[in-house]
Amino acid sequence: MTTGRVTLVGGGPGAVDLLTVRAWRALQAADVVVADRLGPVEILAELPPHVRVVDVGKEPGRHPVPQERINELIVEHALAGAHVVRLKGGDPFVLGRGGEEVLACVAAGVPVEVVPGITSAVAVPGLAGIPLTHRGVTTGFHVVSGHCAAGPAADTSGPLDEAALSCVRFGTATLVVLMGVRSLGAIVAQCLAAGADPGTPVAMVENGSTPEQRVTRARLDQAADVAAARGVRSPAVVVIGHVAAAGLLEGTSERRLAGAGV
């Protein structure tokens, strides 16, 4: 039997019309789609009828299909001759474990390609009127996971490493936290303990690119309490820095820019 192939597809932050053309073509040519919970899941209803969809979606604190098993499923279907599309939210290589899936394919001798996606780290703040860089405010941004930090620069008191803390303390770059709702209290505590200005603006954007998109803003020292009071839930992107200030881009702070003619 001829070995199939695997295409890792970045589906973007959630809206179907933010899929790339290459991603759409890969999905149309798939035999099996291994899909996450997040991303453009509505597109699954538009796939050709012969396509088999395998749901491996994770939720915070609930991973019914471990990553190791996902790797195995991708490889098993490809070795059986299928064109497997691994549909992931955002971009496969931005906190998406795409590298692990590529390595699993390579180890099994399965051809694999990657279709980049629009990462929520950039797209979701943008749709909420938050530019990660802005002339006169900041010229860079730093993206981290809200899960525990790794590596020699990790601070065991919370999820942020020293580089991330420096962004907030010195205002040298915008800090973008993915998967950070549950750890927001620890993130705030770390930043304040590191000497960050308590008045640093924070924006939390839930369900970015969807009709349920919602923006919650607060000072750094009040962010965790405000998030709890307003019921902020995953999926959400947390932006910390002066670009998150309300009114930076007048008239856009509480509305989606998608389709707004800008």
C-alpha positions in Angstrom: 0.0 0.0 0.0 1.2 3.5 -0.9 2.0 5.7 2.1 -0.2 8.8 2.3 0.9 12.2 3.4 0.2 14.8 6.1 -0.6 18.5 5.8 -0.5 20.5 9.0 -2.9 23.4 8.4 -3.1 26.5 10.4 -6.7 27.5 10.4 -6.4 31.0 11.9 -8.2 32.4 15.0 -11.7 31.1 14.2 -13.5 32.9 11.4 -13.8 30.7 8.3 -13.0 33.6 6.0 -9.5 34.0 7.6 -8.5 30.6 6.2 -5.8 31.0 3.6 -6.5 29.7 0.0 -3.8 27.1 0.4 -5.5 25.8 3.6 -8.8 25.6 1.9 -7.3 23.6 -1.0 -5.6 21.2 1.4 -8.9 20.6 3.2 -10.7 20.0 -0.1 -8.1 17.4 -1.0 -8.1 15.6 2.3 -9.2 12.0 3.1 -9.0 12.5 6.8 -9.1 15.7 8.9 -7.8 15.5 12.4 -9.4 18.7 14.0 -8.9 20.8 17.1 -11.7 22.4 19.2 -10.5 25.9 18.2 -10.1 27.5 14.8 -12.5 27.5 11.9 -14.5 24.4 12.9 -17.5 25.6 10.9 -15.6 24.6 7.8 -15.9 20.9 8.7 -19.5 21.0 7.6 -18.4 22.1 4.1 -16.0 19.3 3.4 -16.7 16.7 0.7 -18.9 13.9 2.1 -16.2 11.2 1.8 -13.9 13.1 4.3 -13.5 11.5 7.7 -13.3 13.9 10.6 -11.5 12.9 13.7 -12.2 15.2 16.7 -9.2 15.6 19.0 -10.1 18.9 20.6 -8.7 19.9 23.9 -10.3 22.1 26.6 -8.6 23.8 29.5 -7.9 21.1 32.1 -9.4 18.4 29.8 -7.3 16.6 27.2 -9.3 13.5 26.1 -6.8 12.7 23.4 -3.2 13.3 24.6 -0.8 14.8 22.2 1.1 11.5 21.8 -2.1 9.8 20.7 -2.8 12.6 18.2 0.7 12.1 16.7 -0.1 8.3 16.4 -3.5 9.0 14.7 -1.9 11.2 12.1 0.8 8.7 11.3 -1.6 5.7 11.3 -4.0 7.2 8.8 -1.1 8.4 6.6 0.5 4.9 6.6 -2.8 3.5 5.6 -2.6 5.6 2.4 -4.7 8.7 3.4 -4.0 12.3 2.8 -4.3 13.6 6.4 -5.0 17.2 7.2 -4.2 18.2 10.8 -6.4 21.2 11.2 -5.2 23.5 14.0 -6.3 26.9 15.3 -3.9 29.7 14.7 -0.5 28.7 13.3 0.9 25.2 13.7 4.2 26.5 14.9 3.0 29.2 17.4 2.3 27.3 20.6 0.5 24.7 18.5 2.8 21.7 18.9 3.2 21.5 15.2 6.8 20.7 15.6 6.0 17.6 17.6 3.7 16.4 14.9 6.2 17.0 12.1 8.8 15.0 14.1 6.4 12.2 14.5 5.8 12.1 10.7 9.5 12.3 9.9 10.2 9.4 12.3 7.6 7.3 10.6 8.8 8.2 7.1 5.6 10.0 6.3 5.8 13.0 3.9 4.6 16.2 5.7 4.1 19.8 4.8 3.0 22.8 6.8 0.5 25.4 5.7 1.0 28.5 7.9 -2.0 30.1 9.5 -2.9 33.5 10.9 -1.8 33.3 14.5 -4.3 34.6 17.1 -1.4 36.3 18.9 -1.5 39.0 16.2 -4.9 38.7 14.6 -7.1 38.8 17.7 -5.7 42.0 19.1 -5.8 43.5 15.7 -9.5 42.7 15.3 -10.1 44.4 18.6 -8.3 47.6 17.6 -5.1 46.8 19.4 -1.9 47.2 17.4 0.9 45.2 18.9 3.3 47.8 17.6 2.6 51.5 17.2 4.9 54.4 16.4 5.8 56.3 19.5 4.6 53.5 21.8 6.5 50.3 21.1 8.3 48.7 18.2 8.2 45.1 19.3 6.1 42.3 20.9 6.8 39.1 22.8 4.5 36.1 22.7 4.3 33.6 25.5 2.2 30.8 26.8 0.2 31.2 30.0 1.2 27.7 31.0 4.4 27.1 33.0 7.5 28.7 31.5 10.3 26.4 30.4 14.1 26.7 30.1 16.9 28.3 32.1 15.2 31.7 32.2 12.0 30.3 33.8 10.6 31.8 37.0 9.1 29.0 39.1 6.8 31.5 40.8 4.6 31.8 37.7 4.3 31.2 34.0 6.4 34.2 32.8 10.2 34.0 32.1 12.6 36.8 32.7 12.3 38.1 29.1 8.5 38.4 29.3 8.7 40.1 32.7 11.2 42.6 31.3 8.8 43.6 28.6 6.2 44.6 31.2 8.6 46.1 33.7 10.5 48.3 31.3 7.8 48.8 28.7 10.2 47.6 26.0 7.7 45.5 24.1 4.1 44.5 24.1 3.5 41.2 26.0 1.0 38.8 24.4 -0.2 35.8 26.4 -2.0 32.9 24.8 -3.8 30.4 27.0 -3.4 32.7 30.0 -6.9 33.1 31.5 -6.4 30.5 34.2 -3.0 31.8 35.2 -3.9 35.5 35.0 -3.6 36.0 38.7 -0.1 34.5 38.8 0.9 36.6 35.7 -0.2 39.8 37.4 1.5 38.9 40.7 4.8 38.1 38.8 4.7 41.4 36.9 4.0 43.4 40.0 6.7 41.6 42.0 9.2 42.3 39.2 8.5 46.1 39.5 6.0 46.7 36.7 3.8 49.8 36.9 0.5 48.8 38.4 -1.3 51.1 36.0 0.0 49.3 32.9 -2.9 48.7 30.5 -4.2 45.2 30.0 -6.7 44.0 27.4 -8.3 40.5 27.3 -9.9 39.6 24.0 -12.2 36.6 24.1 -13.4 34.6 21.1 -11.5 36.7 18.7 -12.7 36.9 15.1 -16.1 35.4 16.0 -19.5 37.1 16.6 -18.9 36.5 20.3 -15.7 38.5 20.4 -15.5 40.6 23.6 -12.8 43.0 25.0 -12.2 43.5 28.7 -9.8 46.2 29.8 -8.2 46.9 33.2 -5.1 48.2 34.9 -2.5 45.5 35.5 -3.0 45.5 39.3 -6.8 45.0 38.8 -6.8 42.7 35.7 -7.3 39.4 37.5 -10.2 40.8 39.6 -11.9 42.5 36.7 -11.5 39.3 34.6 -13.1 37.2 37.3 -16.0 39.8 37.8 -16.7 39.9 34.1 -16.4 36.1 33.6 -13.6 36.2 31.1 -13.1 32.7 29.7 -10.9 30.8 27.3 -10.2 31.2 24.4 -8.8 34.6 25.1 -5.7 36.6 24.2 -4.2 38.8 26.9 -2.3 41.9 25.8 -0.2 43.7 28.4 1.4 47.1 27.5 0.6 50.6 26.5 -0.9 49.6 23.1 -3.7 48.0 25.1 -4.9 51.4 26.4 -8.5 52.3 25.5 -8.8 54.9 22.9 -5.3 54.5 21.3 -7.1 54.0 18.0 -10.1 56.2 18.5 -13.4 54.6 17.8 -12.2 51.0 17.6 -11.5 50.0 21.2 -14.7 48.0 21.6 -15.6 46.8 18.1 -14.3 44.3 15.6 -12.4 45.8 12.8 -13.1 42.9 10.4 -15.3 44.1 7.7 -15.5 47.6 9.0 -14.0 49.1 5.9 -10.6 50.1 7.4 
